[in-house]
């Protein structure tokens, strides 16, 4: 299983039941959601592991009210940060952006994560 698929499976067990989890970018997003995708740079050599990988877990919520949306983004990120599986590390969280490309205002914020790949998990 790829690292991002494993993280998506883990996220489904720790996030609120109403949060949809996507292991890759999608054009059929249903908010609230968490979308996991590679960051830039994605993979770099690292002397302590096979490679160091970087990902973003983008939390997306409807913007019914800015306060409710901000609270929900915080809850989604906090739930994942507090329960990251072995090999994963919290790097940072971006500020909130407003996205209206789907016809309804959405708030989004990216949780940046790193993953120390041992080369054993992928098959």
N, C-alpha and C positions, 0 to 999 in steps of 0.2 A: 504494500500500500504506500502511496506517495505521502510525503510529510503533510501536504495541504489537505489531502483527503482524510488522513488520520486526525488532523486538527479539527476539521469540519465534523467528523464523527464525535469527537470529544465535546465540541461546542454544543452539539445537539443535546448532550446529557447535562450540561451545566447552565444553559441559558433558559430564560422563561419560555414556557410552552408556546407562546404566541410569536416567538422570533423564528423566522425562516432562515435556515443556514444554507449557503451556496458555497461549494468548494472551488468555484471559479466564477469569472464574470458572466453575467447573464443579461439578456434583454427582456426577460420576463420576471423581473424582480417584484416581489410582494413585500411591502414594508409592514411591520418592522422586520429588518433583515440584517444578517451579517454575511458579507461577501469576502471570501479569502482569495487573494491573488498575490503573485510575486511582486516584490518591490524592486527598486533599482539602486544599486546593483542586486541582481537576484542571487548569484552564487559567486563566492570568492574562495580561493585556497586558504587553508587555515592549518597551522602546524599541530593544533590540538585535536583536530577532527578531520574527516574526509573533506568536508568543505563547510563554510559558514553560509547559510542561506538566509535571505531576508524576505519577509512577507508583510503585507498589510491586511488587516481584517477590518474592512470598512463597515461600520454600523450605519444603517439607514433607517430613518423613521419619518412618518408623516408629520408635517408641521402644523398640527391643529392649533397649538399655542407654542410659542417659543420655549416657555418654561417646561411644559410637559415633554416636548421633544428633547430638550437638553437633559432633563432628568432620565429619560429612557436611554439616551445615548450613554450617559454615565453608567447606568445600571448594566447595560450590555457589555461595555468595556470592562467594568469592574469584575463582573462575574467570570469573564475569561481570564483576566490578569491574575485573579486570586486562585485559579485552578489550573494554570498551565502545566501540561504534561512534561515529563523529563526531556531535556534537550532544548526546550523552548524558553525564551527569555523576553521580558517586556523591555522595549526600547523607548517608545514615546507614544503620545497621542496627539494628533493634529487638532487644530482649531476646527470649528464647525463651519461648514459651507452650506449654502442653500442651492438646491438643484431643482429646476422646474422643467427639465427636458421631457419628463414623462407625463406632463399635463397637470400634475398636482405638485404643490410645493413639498419638497423633501429636505430634511436636514441630514447631513452626513458628516462623519468624522472617522479618520483612519487611525487604527491602533497598529503601530509598527512593532513587529516581532522579529527576533532572530532565532534560527534553528541550527544547532550544531549537529550536523549529519555525521553519524558514525558509519554509515554505509551498510548497516545491518538491517534496517527497517524496510528498505525498498526491495521489492521483488517483482 
